[in-house]
Amino acid sequence: MRRRHYDMIAANRSYFGDFDPFGDFDLIFGATKLNLKVVEVPIRYASRRYGETQISRFSHGVLLLRMVVFAFFRLKAF
């Protein structure tokens, strides 16, 4: 992604709302709206050495599902 692409995504951020606490959906949905090519890049995560995750499986899972449904209708994927 180039700087100009990110600037265009940031300028249209209000189109999908401001409820993405993680930031990844903001980039994915914005890139899709701009018809940019989206590819999947595998990532290996290492186990945590200390502390606990900050993510709540249920509440954040519901939030992410809500974002997917919202984007589905915004991007007119049907």
N, C-alpha and C positions, 0 to 999 in steps of 0.2 A: 504494500500500500504506500502510495506516495503522500507527501504532505498535503497536496491540493485535494486528494481524495478524503483525507481525514478532515480537512477544513470544511469540505462540502457535507460530510456526515455530521459534523458538529453544528453546522448551520441549520440542518434539518432535524436536529435532535428532538424538537418539540412534536414532530409528526408522530412519533411512537410513544410519546409521554416520557415522563422523567421518573420512572419507577424501577430502573434497572440498577440494583445495588452492586452488581458484579462488573458491569461494563462490557461484558462479552457480547450480550445480545444487542446492545447498542451498536456495536461495530458490525455484527453479522446482518442485522436488519437494515442498517444504513447502507451497507455495501450492496445488499440485494436490491434495495430501492434505486440505487444509482446504476444498476446493471453491471456491477463489477464482478469479476470471476471470483468465486469462493471455493477454496480447496480445503481439504481436511489434512492436517499435519499431525501425525501421532506424537504424543508427548508421554514421557515416562516420569511418573511422580515417585519420589523417594518417600519412604515411611517417615512420619514425624519422629524426631528424636526427643522432643519435649513438648509439653502443653497439650491442649485439646483443640479440635477444630472449632472455628467460629460459626460454622454453618449449621443451621438447624434443618434436619432432613425434611420434616413435615412442613413447617411454615415456609421455608425457602423453596421447597418443591412445589407447593401450591402457588407461590409467587411466580416461579419460572413457568409453570403450566399456564397461568393467567397471561403471561407475556407472550407465549407461543400462540395462544388462541387470539389474542389481540392483534398480533402481527399477521396471523393467517387472514383475518378479514381486512386488515390495512393493505396488505400486499396483493389482495384479491387472488389468492391461490386456489380458488375453487372454480 
